[in-house]
Amino acid sequence: MPIQSLNPSTGEIIKTYKEQTSREVVEIISKTDIAFQSWKKTTFAERSRLMKVAAQVLRDEKEIYSRLMAQEMGKPIRDGRIETEKCASVCDYYAENSESFLQNEMIKTEAGKSYVAYQPLGPVLAVMPWNFPFWQVFRFAAPALMAGNVGILKHASNVPGCALAIENVFVKAGFPDNVFRTLLISSGMVEAVIENPSVKAATLTGSTPAGKAVAKKAGEMLKKTVLELGGSDPYIVLEDADIAAAVTSCVTSRLINAGQSCIAAKRFIVVETIKDEFEHLYIEQQGDFLKHCFRVLQKEGTLCMLGIPDFEETARCYLEKRPIGKPFGGAFDLYQAYRLTHGDYESVEGVSIPQMHKTLFDTDMLNTLFSMSEFSEYRIFRYKFQDEKYPITLGVVASKGLEITNEKLESVLSPFNSIITDLEY
């Protein structure tokens, strides 16, 4: 099945890639295993030299990589530049420190000589997410390659261009052939890669279900894993907090990296006595952020903000105080900020409709919920919505005992043109 790279701000196909066959995947893995036999014998000095060159390649090609990230996943170009620089820094860091990190550790025992030694394992599979398409890979690749391992990348299917560009960084830097390779495969082929005898370990950053699947197969094959999975810790604001500072942190955390961050703020819990002030400042600052988005849009063009379809029209409506109409996929936070700021907001007595955010792609990896709740008795009703293209989940916080019917909520939520398919409480 072809793998397509789509521009999330326009929906246009950037490029279509042929998915590699099982035979081609086995051949690539075999080549990385052969490369490992030589790479593991190289000195730290040689690995360090090449990793330093990789860092320079990243800096030299920063503009190309930042625009590629913007095109494939909607990251602001400015953020892409910062991410590329961070990748270069991690290459420098491990180039300079890996030898000392991996020195034998002498252990005092009754034996003549006891020590802990760090030896390379072999080909390591990395299953990586799309939200930080370069950084997530380089924070794995730099230490893994410096330790004498070789890397096999299975990147998120919506950033194949980034995946191939990362492989090419190591090629341009002069690394031996097949020390780092990219697989263009679907998630359904990952188990077969883990089963391959040449693959010695796996690492994954992504959703809990994906982590469980990789951990299960790796455990079955007695192979090592390192997993970073999703979470939803609360951001709690107490009565004695600096409200202005808290709001600034909340807005930044909510919208950092176009809102697609595993540590983005998803749940704010605010003491009732400061809730109104917090909510007012939050909406005001998020509105200011939208104005900033529009200024960047004017300066850098459509490759700059949030990966929202028709973002320019959304921004113009906000600035001109015109109704936005149906919100586009991914635009819910900004759409809701507009409605709240301008008073064009429907509600049912006792019910607050929280701002919401969803991923731009049909995946549960970063599907998130923002809700404003109080330290008091309440029920949280979760409504699942589905439109033709974008699945979302919305949480509604209501006073305990308040009767809420689907009919009431449909009238409240009619601007979102969504269909209630399920109710949980």
C-alpha positions as CSV (number, residue, x, y, z in Angstrom):
1,M,0.0,0.0,0.0
2,P,1.5,3.4,-1.0
3,I,2.6,5.7,1.8
4,Q,1.6,9.3,1.2
5,S,3.0,12.5,2.6
6,L,0.2,15.1,3.1
7,N,0.5,18.8,3.8
8,P,-1.9,19.1,6.8
9,S,-2.5,22.8,6.2
10,T,-3.8,22.2,2.7
11,G,-4.6,18.5,2.5
12,E,-2.5,18.3,-0.7
13,I,-0.3,15.2,-1.4
14,I,3.4,16.2,-1.2
15,K,4.7,12.9,-2.5
16,T,3.7,9.2,-2.6
17,Y,6.2,6.5,-1.6
18,K,6.1,2.8,-2.4
19,E,5.9,0.7,0.7
20,Q,8.7,-1.7,1.0
21,T,8.0,-5.4,0.6
22,S,8.8,-8.0,3.3
23,R,11.6,-9.2,1.2
24,E,13.1,-5.7,0.8
25,V,12.8,-5.2,4.6
26,V,14.7,-8.4,5.3
27,E,17.4,-7.4,2.9
28,I,17.8,-4.0,4.6
29,I,18.0,-5.6,8.0
30,S,20.6,-8.0,6.7
31,K,22.7,-5.1,5.4
32,T,22.5,-3.3,8.7
33,D,23.7,-6.5,10.5
34,I,26.6,-6.8,8.1
35,A,27.5,-3.1,8.7
36,F,27.3,-3.7,12.4
37,Q,30.1,-6.2,12.3
38,S,32.5,-3.5,11.2
39,W,31.0,-0.5,12.9
40,K,31.2,-2.1,16.4
41,K,35.0,-2.3,16.0
42,T,35.5,1.4,15.2
43,T,37.1,3.6,17.8
44,F,35.2,6.3,19.7
45,A,37.4,8.8,18.0
46,E,36.2,7.8,14.6
47,R,32.6,7.6,15.6
48,S,32.9,11.0,17.3
49,R,34.4,12.6,14.1
50,L,31.5,11.4,12.0
51,M,28.9,12.4,14.5
52,K,30.4,15.9,14.6
53,V,30.0,16.0,10.8
54,A,26.4,14.9,11.1
55,A,25.8,17.9,13.5
56,Q,27.3,20.2,10.9
57,V,25.1,18.8,8.2
58,L,22.1,19.5,10.3
59,R,23.1,23.1,10.8
60,D,24.0,23.6,7.2
61,E,20.6,22.2,6.0
62,K,18.5,23.7,8.8
63,E,16.2,25.7,6.5
64,I,15.5,22.7,4.3
65,Y,14.7,20.4,7.2
66,S,12.6,23.0,9.0
67,R,10.4,23.6,5.9
68,L,10.2,19.8,5.4
69,M,8.8,19.4,9.0
70,A,6.4,22.3,8.4
71,Q,5.1,20.7,5.1
72,E,4.7,17.2,6.5
73,M,3.3,17.8,10.1
74,G,2.5,21.5,10.3
75,K,5.2,22.6,12.7
76,P,6.0,26.3,12.6
77,I,9.1,26.9,10.6
78,R,10.7,28.7,13.5
79,D,10.1,25.7,15.7
80,G,11.6,23.5,13.0
81,R,14.8,25.5,13.0
82,I,15.0,25.2,16.8
83,E,14.4,21.4,16.6
84,T,17.2,21.0,14.0
85,E,19.6,22.9,16.1
86,K,18.7,20.7,19.1
87,C,19.4,17.6,17.0
88,A,22.8,19.0,16.1
89,S,23.5,19.7,19.8
90,V,22.6,16.2,20.8
91,C,25.0,14.9,18.1
92,D,27.8,17.1,19.5
93,Y,27.0,16.1,23.1
94,Y,27.3,12.3,22.5
95,A,30.3,12.8,20.2
96,E,32.1,14.5,23.1
97,N,30.9,12.4,26.0
98,S,30.1,8.8,24.9
99,E,33.6,7.5,25.5
100,S,33.6,8.6,29.1
101,F,30.0,7.4,29.6
102,L,30.8,3.9,28.4
103,Q,34.1,3.3,30.2
104,N,34.3,0.1,32.2
105,E,33.1,0.5,35.8
106,M,35.3,-1.2,38.3
107,I,33.4,-3.0,41.1
108,K,35.1,-4.0,44.3
109,T,34.5,-7.7,45.0
110,E,36.4,-10.6,46.5
111,A,37.4,-11.6,43.0
112,G,40.6,-10.6,41.4
113,K,38.9,-8.2,39.1
114,S,35.3,-7.3,38.6
115,Y,33.8,-4.6,36.4
116,V,30.7,-3.6,34.3
117,A,31.4,-3.4,30.6
118,Y,29.2,-1.7,28.0
119,Q,29.1,-3.6,24.7
120,P,27.1,-2.7,21.5
121,L,24.1,-4.9,20.9
122,G,23.6,-4.8,17.1
123,P,20.8,-3.4,14.9
124,V,18.2,-1.5,17.0
125,L,14.7,-0.8,15.8
126,A,13.3,2.7,16.5
127,V,9.6,3.3,16.1
128,M,9.2,7.0,16.2
129,P,6.3,9.6,16.3
130,W,5.6,12.5,14.0
131,N,5.2,15.4,16.4
132,F,9.0,16.0,16.7
133,P,10.0,14.2,13.5
134,F,13.8,14.9,13.7
135,W,14.4,15.3,17.5
136,Q,12.8,12.0,18.5
137,V,15.0,10.1,16.1
138,F,18.3,11.9,16.8
139,R,18.0,11.6,20.6
140,F,17.9,7.8,19.9
141,A,20.4,7.7,17.0
142,A,23.2,9.8,18.4
143,P,23.8,7.7,21.6
144,A,23.0,4.4,19.9
145,L,25.4,4.9,17.1
146,M,28.1,6.3,19.3
147,A,27.8,3.1,21.5
148,G,28.6,1.0,18.4
149,N,25.1,0.0,17.5
150,V,23.4,0.5,14.1
151,G,19.9,2.0,13.7
152,I,16.8,0.9,11.8
153,L,14.1,3.6,11.7
154,K,10.3,2.9,11.3
155,H,9.0,6.5,11.4
156,A,5.4,7.6,11.6
157,S,3.7,7.0,8.3
158,N,2.8,10.7,7.7
159,V,6.5,11.9,7.8
160,P,8.3,9.7,5.3
161,G,10.1,12.6,3.8
162,C,11.6,13.4,7.2
163,A,12.5,9.8,7.7
164,L,14.5,9.6,4.5
165,A,16.1,13.0,5.1
166,I,17.4,11.8,8.5
167,E,18.9,8.7,6.8
168,N,20.5,11.0,4.3
169,V,22.1,13.1,7.1
170,F,24.2,10.2,8.1
171,V,25.0,9.4,4.4
172,K,26.2,13.0,3.9
173,A,28.2,12.9,7.1
174,G,30.2,10.0,5.7
175,F,28.9,7.2,8.0
176,P,29.5,3.7,6.5
177,D,26.7,2.4,4.3
178,N,23.8,0.8,6.2
179,V,24.8,2.1,9.7
180,F,21.5,3.9,9.7
181,R,18.5,2.9,7.5
182,T,14.9,3.9,7.2
183,L,12.1,1.4,6.6
184,L,9.1,2.7,4.6
185,I,6.5,0.2,6.1
186,S,3.2,0.2,7.8
187,S,2.8,-0.5,11.5
188,G,1.5,-3.9,10.7
189,M,5.0,-5.0,9.6
190,V,6.7,-3.9,12.9
191,E,6.2,-7.3,14.6
192,A,8.0,-9.1,11.7
193,V,11.0,-6.7,12.1
194,I,11.2,-7.4,15.9
195,E,11.1,-11.1,15.1
196,N,14.0,-10.9,12.8
197,P,17.0,-12.5,14.5
198,S,19.4,-9.7,13.5
199,V,17.4,-7.1,15.3
200,K,18.6,-7.1,18.9
201,A,16.5,-4.4,20.6
202,A,13.6,-2.0,20.0
203,T,12.6,1.5,21.2
204,L,9.3,3.3,20.8
205,T,7.9,6.7,21.5
206,G,4.1,6.8,21.0
207,S,0.8,5.7,22.4
208,T,0.2,3.2,25.1
209,P,-1.4,0.7,22.8
210,A,1.5,0.9,20.4
211,G,3.9,0.5,23.3
212,K,2.1,-2.6,24.6
213,A,2.2,-4.2,21.2
214,V,6.0,-3.6,20.8
215,A,6.7,-4.7,24.4
216,K,4.6,-7.8,24.0
217,K,6.4,-8.9,20.8
218,A,9.9,-7.9,22.2
219,G,9.2,-9.8,25.4
220,E,8.1,-12.9,23.4
221,M,11.5,-12.7,21.6
222,L,13.4,-11.9,24.8
223,K,14.7,-8.6,23.3
224,K,15.4,-5.4,25.2
225,T,13.0,-2.4,24.9
226,V,12.9,1.3,25.8
227,L,9.5,2.8,25.7
228,E,8.2,6.4,26.1
229,L,4.4,6.4,26.2
230,G,1.7,9.0,26.5
231,G,0.2,10.5,29.6
232,S,-2.2,13.1,30.9
233,D,-1.0,14.6,34.1
234,P,-3.1,17.5,35.6
235,Y,-1.9,21.1,35.8
236,I,-3.2,22.2,39.1
237,V,-3.5,25.9,40.0
238,L,-4.0,26.7,43.7
239,E,-5.3,29.8,45.4
240,D,-2.0,31.4,46.2
241,A,-0.5,30.9,42.8
242,D,0.7,33.8,40.6
243,I,-2.2,33.7,38.2
244,A,-0.6,35.6,35.4
245,A,2.5,33.4,35.4
246,A,0.4,30.2,35.7
247,V,-1.8,31.3,32.7
248,T,1.3,32.1,30.6
249,S,2.7,28.6,31.4
250,C,-0.6,27.0,30.6
251,V,-1.0,28.7,27.2
252,T,2.5,27.9,26.2
253,S,2.2,24.3,27.3
254,R,-1.1,24.0,25.5
255,L,0.1,25.3,22.2
256,I,3.8,24.5,22.1
257,N,4.8,22.7,18.9
258,A,1.5,23.4,17.3
259,G,-0.2,21.7,20.3
260,Q,1.3,18.4,19.4
261,S,3.5,17.6,22.4
262,C,3.4,14.6,24.7
263,I,3.8,17.0,27.6
264,A,1.3,19.6,26.4
265,A,-1.2,20.7,29.0
266,K,-4.3,18.6,28.7
267,R,-6.1,19.0,32.0
268,F,-6.3,22.2,34.1
269,I,-7.7,22.0,37.6
270,V,-8.3,25.4,39.1
271,V,-9.5,26.3,42.6
272,E,-13.0,27.7,42.4
273,T,-12.1,31.1,44.0
274,I,-9.7,31.9,41.2
275,K,-11.4,30.1,38.3
276,D,-13.0,33.2,36.7
277,E,-9.8,35.2,36.7
278,F,-7.8,32.3,35.4
279,E,-10.3,31.6,32.6
280,H,-10.4,35.3,31.5
281,L,-6.7,35.6,31.3
282,Y,-6.3,32.2,29.6
283,I,-8.8,33.2,26.8
284,E,-7.2,36.6,26.4
285,Q,-3.7,35.1,26.1
286,Q,-4.8,32.5,23.7
287,G,-6.4,35.2,21.6
288,D,-3.1,37.1,21.6
289,F,-1.4,33.9,20.4
290,L,-3.8,33.7,17.4
291,K,-2.9,37.3,16.5
292,H,0.7,36.3,16.6
293,C,0.0,33.3,14.4
294,F,-1.5,35.6,11.8
295,R,1.5,37.9,11.9
296,V,3.8,35.0,11.3
297,L,1.5,33.8,8.5
298,Q,1.8,37.1,6.8
299,K,5.6,37.0,7.1
300,E,6.3,33.3,6.2
301,G,3.3,32.1,4.3
302,T,1.1,29.0,4.8
303,L,3.9,26.7,6.0
304,C,4.2,28.4,9.3
305,M,1.4,27.7,11.8
306,L,-0.4,24.8,13.3
307,G,-1.1,22.7,10.2
308,I,-4.8,23.8,10.2
309,P,-6.7,23.6,7.0
310,D,-7.8,27.1,5.8
311,F,-5.9,28.7,8.7
312,E,-5.5,32.0,6.9
313,E,-9.3,32.4,6.6
314,T,-9.7,31.4,10.3
315,A,-7.2,34.0,11.3
316,R,-8.8,36.7,9.2
317,C,-12.2,36.0,10.7
318,Y,-10.7,36.3,14.1
319,L,-9.0,39.7,13.5
320,E,-12.1,41.1,11.7
321,K,-14.5,39.7,14.3
322,R,-16.5,37.8,11.7
323,P,-18.1,34.4,12.4
324,I,-15.7,31.7,11.5
325,G,-18.4,29.1,10.4
326,K,-17.6,25.4,10.7
327,P,-14.3,24.9,12.4
328,F,-11.8,23.0,10.4
329,G,-10.0,19.9,11.6
330,G,-7.4,21.0,14.2
331,A,-8.8,24.5,14.6
332,F,-10.9,23.9,17.6
333,D,-8.8,25.6,20.2
334,L,-8.5,28.8,18.2
335,Y,-12.1,28.6,17.1
336,Q,-13.3,28.3,20.6
337,A,-11.0,31.1,21.8
338,Y,-12.5,33.4,19.2
339,R,-16.1,32.6,20.2
340,L,-15.4,33.0,23.9
341,T,-13.5,36.3,23.4
342,H,-16.1,37.8,21.2
343,G,-19.2,36.6,23.1
344,D,-20.6,34.6,20.3
345,Y,-21.0,31.6,22.5
346,E,-24.0,29.3,23.2
347,S,-24.4,27.5,26.5
348,V,-26.8,25.6,28.7
349,E,-27.2,26.9,32.3
350,G,-24.6,25.2,34.5
351,V,-22.6,23.7,31.7
352,S,-19.3,24.9,30.5
353,I,-18.0,23.8,27.2
354,P,-14.3,23.4,27.5
355,Q,-11.9,24.3,24.8
356,M,-10.8,21.3,22.9
357,H,-8.0,20.0,20.7
358,K,-7.6,17.0,18.5
359,T,-4.9,15.5,16.4
360,L,-4.8,16.2,12.7
361,F,-4.5,12.5,11.9
362,D,-6.7,9.5,12.7
363,T,-4.5,8.3,15.5
364,D,-5.0,8.0,19.3
365,M,-1.3,8.9,20.0
366,L,-2.0,12.5,20.8
367,N,-5.8,12.8,21.0
368,T,-6.2,15.2,23.9
369,L,-8.8,16.9,26.0
370,F,-8.7,20.3,27.7
371,S,-11.3,21.0,30.4
372,M,-11.7,23.7,33.0
373,S,-12.9,22.2,36.3
374,E,-13.2,23.3,39.9
375,F,-12.4,21.7,43.3
376,S,-16.0,21.0,44.0
377,E,-18.5,18.2,43.3
378,Y,-19.0,17.7,39.6
379,R,-19.6,15.0,37.0
380,I,-17.6,14.8,33.9
381,F,-19.6,13.7,30.9
382,R,-17.6,12.5,27.9
383,Y,-19.2,12.7,24.5
384,K,-17.6,11.0,21.5
385,F,-18.1,12.8,18.2
386,Q,-17.3,11.7,14.7
387,D,-17.5,13.7,11.5
388,E,-16.5,12.3,8.1
389,K,-12.8,13.1,8.4
390,Y,-11.8,14.1,12.0
391,P,-12.7,12.0,15.1
392,I,-12.7,14.0,18.3
393,T,-13.6,13.7,21.9
394,L,-15.1,16.5,24.0
395,G,-15.4,16.7,27.7
396,V,-18.2,18.7,29.3
397,V,-17.9,19.6,33.0
398,A,-21.3,20.0,34.7
399,S,-22.6,20.7,38.2
400,K,-23.5,17.5,40.0
401,G,-27.1,16.6,39.6
402,L,-27.7,18.8,36.5
403,E,-29.8,17.0,34.0
404,I,-28.1,16.9,30.6
405,T,-29.8,15.5,27.6
406,N,-28.5,14.8,24.1
407,E,-31.0,17.3,22.8
408,K,-29.6,20.1,25.0
409,L,-26.1,19.3,24.1
410,E,-26.8,19.0,20.4
411,S,-28.2,22.6,20.5
412,V,-25.1,23.8,22.4
413,L,-22.7,22.1,20.1
414,S,-24.5,22.7,16.8
415,P,-21.6,25.1,15.7
416,F,-19.3,22.1,15.6
417,N,-21.6,20.1,13.2
418,S,-20.8,16.9,14.9
419,I,-22.9,13.9,15.8
420,I,-23.1,12.5,19.3
421,T,-22.4,8.8,19.1
422,D,-21.9,7.7,22.6
423,L,-22.3,8.9,26.2
424,E,-20.2,8.0,29.2
425,Y,-20.3,9.2,32.8
